[in-house]
Amino acid sequence: MMMRRVGRPGLIGTVARTAVIAGTASATSNAVSRRQAQRYEQKADAQAYEQQQQQVQQQQYAAQQAAVQQQPPAPAADNGDALGDQLTKIAQLHQQGILNDEEFAAAKQRLLG
């Protein structure tokens, strides 16, 4: 009959315990690394999306600016409705924030002659 040791674990027990601890530490480290990589990727995706949206807004703004600048001057007093419509249109663009105060004033001046 073999006697069982009481107290500290033997060599095999110590090796097994060390392997379990090392494996747990490794798994935890890998999980943290994966989580950080996912967060970084999500942040990068969000920044790319935001930049893309800003570019789209800038392109839309530039197209609207070009359209406002390419409008022919309104005919003098013979067609008051068209002039009023154009003034209303640029006023709406100004209220929407598409035209700033200076651009609005310049477009209004062009329309009024």
Secondary structure, 3 states (H helix, E strand, C coil): CCCCCCCCCCHHHHHHHHHHHHHHHHHHHHHHHHHHHHHHHHHHHHHHHHHHHHHHHHHHHHHHHHHHHHCCCCCCCCCHHHHHHHHHHHHHHHHCCCCCHHHHHHHHHHHHC
